[in-house]
């Protein structure tokens, strides 16, 4: 999912709207800010990244992704690319 979130000031606010019961894990180096959301067993279900008022939400519910997984780094790189392309198109 990509787009704008007029009621969200940052990735954490967007995360709270999407899945308030999941643990928020701040991520660095992705857009203006980014977070991963993990469930009680430590699996990352979402990555939300923001650049300005543009947001990218990546759903990883059915994948085996943990906070220390290379897959999370790869998802962050993909989110960063998507944000850049959204910004170019805006």
C-alpha positions as CSV (number, residue, x, y, z in Angstrom):
1,X,0.0,0.0,0.0
2,X,1.3,3.4,-0.8
3,X,-0.1,6.9,-0.6
4,X,-0.7,9.8,1.7
5,X,-1.9,9.8,5.3
6,X,-3.2,13.3,6.2
7,X,-3.8,12.3,9.8
8,X,-0.4,10.8,10.4
9,X,2.6,12.9,11.4
10,X,5.1,10.1,11.3
11,X,5.5,6.3,10.7
12,X,4.7,5.5,14.3
13,X,1.3,7.3,14.1
14,X,0.5,5.4,10.9
15,X,1.5,2.2,12.6
16,X,-0.8,2.9,15.5
17,X,-3.7,3.4,13.0
18,X,-3.0,0.1,11.2
19,X,-2.2,-2.2,14.0
20,X,-2.4,-0.7,17.5
21,X,-1.7,-4.0,19.3
22,X,1.7,-4.8,17.6
23,X,5.1,-3.8,18.9
24,X,6.7,-0.8,17.2
25,X,10.3,-1.2,16.2
26,X,12.0,2.0,15.0
27,X,14.1,1.6,11.8
28,X,16.8,4.0,10.6
29,X,18.0,4.9,7.1
30,X,14.6,4.5,5.4
31,X,12.8,7.7,4.3
32,X,12.2,10.4,6.9
33,X,11.3,7.7,9.4
34,X,10.2,4.1,9.4
35,X,9.0,1.4,11.8
36,X,8.5,-2.4,11.7
37,X,5.6,-3.9,13.5
38,X,6.0,-7.3,15.2
39,X,3.7,-9.6,17.0
40,X,4.2,-11.3,20.3
41,X,6.3,-14.1,18.8
42,X,8.7,-11.6,17.3
43,X,7.6,-12.0,13.7
44,X,7.6,-8.7,11.7
45,X,4.2,-8.3,10.1
46,X,4.5,-4.8,8.6
47,X,7.0,-2.2,7.6
48,X,5.8,1.4,7.4
49,X,8.0,4.1,5.9
50,X,7.4,7.9,5.5
51,X,8.9,10.6,3.3
52,X,7.2,13.9,3.8
53,X,3.5,13.1,3.6
54,X,4.0,10.0,1.5
55,X,3.8,6.5,3.1
56,X,4.6,3.0,2.1
57,X,3.2,0.0,4.0
58,X,4.7,-3.4,3.3
59,X,2.8,-6.5,4.6
60,X,4.9,-9.4,5.5
61,X,2.4,-11.4,7.6
62,X,2.9,-14.7,5.8
63,X,6.7,-14.5,5.6
64,X,9.3,-15.5,8.2
65,X,10.8,-12.1,8.9
66,X,12.3,-11.2,12.3
67,X,13.8,-7.9,13.4
68,X,17.4,-9.2,12.9
69,X,16.6,-10.9,9.5
70,X,18.3,-9.9,6.3
71,X,14.8,-9.9,4.8
72,X,13.9,-6.9,6.9
73,X,16.9,-5.0,5.5
74,X,15.8,-6.0,2.0
75,X,12.2,-4.8,2.7
76,X,13.6,-1.5,4.0
77,X,15.6,-1.1,0.8
78,X,12.4,-1.8,-1.3
79,X,10.4,0.7,0.8
80,X,13.1,3.3,0.3
81,X,13.0,2.8,-3.5
82,X,9.2,3.0,-3.5
83,X,9.2,6.2,-1.5
84,X,11.7,7.7,-3.9
85,X,9.6,6.8,-6.9
86,X,6.4,8.1,-5.2
87,X,8.2,11.4,-4.5
88,X,9.4,11.7,-8.2
89,X,5.8,11.1,-9.4
90,X,4.2,13.6,-7.0
